[in-house]
Amino acid sequence: MARGLTPSQPAVYNALRTLTAQIIRRAAIPERVVAQELGVTQGMISGTLNGRMTSAVTLMEIARVIMSAISPDDQRALQEELDHVVPLIRKPRR
């Protein structure tokens, strides 16, 4: 299980992470550009997308940043995954 996530969150988080990474590769968006937009290192973007780091906030921000640079179909798919993640992440842990 990903550190810091409750038992119900890893599958949803990983689905968003995987889709985001696939879209970034398909759209040829450099991780460096995403990192500059977010004010973080390229290593943080790479680590989040590759699953070495677990950061729901960073992952949601990456998705937000790339939204305007991807196809309408990818935008829809990414928004659907975000719609699944946001309620789970905002739900307080018990």
MOWOSUL-V705777 format. One record per residue. N is the residue number from 1. RES is the residue in one small letter. OMEGA is omega in whole degrees, 0 to 359 (999 if undefined). Layout:
BEGIN
N|RES|OMEGA / N|RES|OMEGA
END
This chain:
BEGIN
1|m|178 / 2|a|182 / 3|r|177 / 4|g|179 / 5|l|176 / 6|t|183 / 7|p|182 / 8|s|187 / 9|q|187 / 10|p|182 / 11|a|180 / 12|v|178 / 13|y|182 / 14|n|176 / 15|a|178 / 16|l|180 / 17|r|181 / 18|t|180 / 19|l|180 / 20|t|179 / 21|a|179 / 22|q|181 / 23|i|179 / 24|i|178 / 25|r|182 / 26|r|182 / 27|a|179 / 28|a|177 / 29|i|181 / 30|p|178 / 31|e|178 / 32|r|180 / 33|v|178 / 34|v|181 / 35|a|179 / 36|q|180 / 37|e|182 / 38|l|181 / 39|g|178 / 40|v|179 / 41|t|176 / 42|q|178 / 43|g|178 / 44|m|178 / 45|i|181 / 46|s|181 / 47|g|179 / 48|t|182 / 49|l|181 / 50|n|176 / 51|g|178 / 52|r|177 / 53|m|177 / 54|t|177 / 55|s|180 / 56|a|180 / 57|v|179 / 58|t|181 / 59|l|178 / 60|m|178 / 61|e|176 / 62|i|180 / 63|a|180 / 64|r|183 / 65|v|184 / 66|i|185 / 67|m|184 / 68|s|184 / 69|a|184 / 70|i|183 / 71|s|177 / 72|p|178 / 73|d|177 / 74|d|177 / 75|q|179 / 76|r|181 / 77|a|180 / 78|l|179 / 79|q|177 / 80|e|178 / 81|e|177 / 82|l|179 / 83|d|176 / 84|h|186 / 85|v|188 / 86|v|180 / 87|p|180 / 88|l|183 / 89|i|181 / 90|r|179 / 91|k|182 / 92|p|178 / 93|r|178 / 94|r|999
END
